[in-house]
Amino acid sequence: MASLESTLDVFSTLLASAPPADVGAADEAIWAYLAPIQGLAAQMQALDRLVRAVAGLDAASAFMPLLRDALDRHRARLSEPSA
């Protein structure tokens, strides 16, 4: 189980890396943060908290667009209707 703080620590490390890190590491961190949370609504709320927190990180990093895309993919996945 990953906390918001530990997930942001991972993101900070990825944002500071040069050359930009692989987006797979961000996806893994997002999954680790969301996986233990029960319920779609609760996961969406947690993702919203994570997105707001990411806004305070290094926006100048070349990795930030990749991180934002990863967060958007997770939002889209959580928004998909259940089959």
Helices and strands as residue ranges (DSSP letters): H 4-16, H 23-34, H 40-54, H 64-79
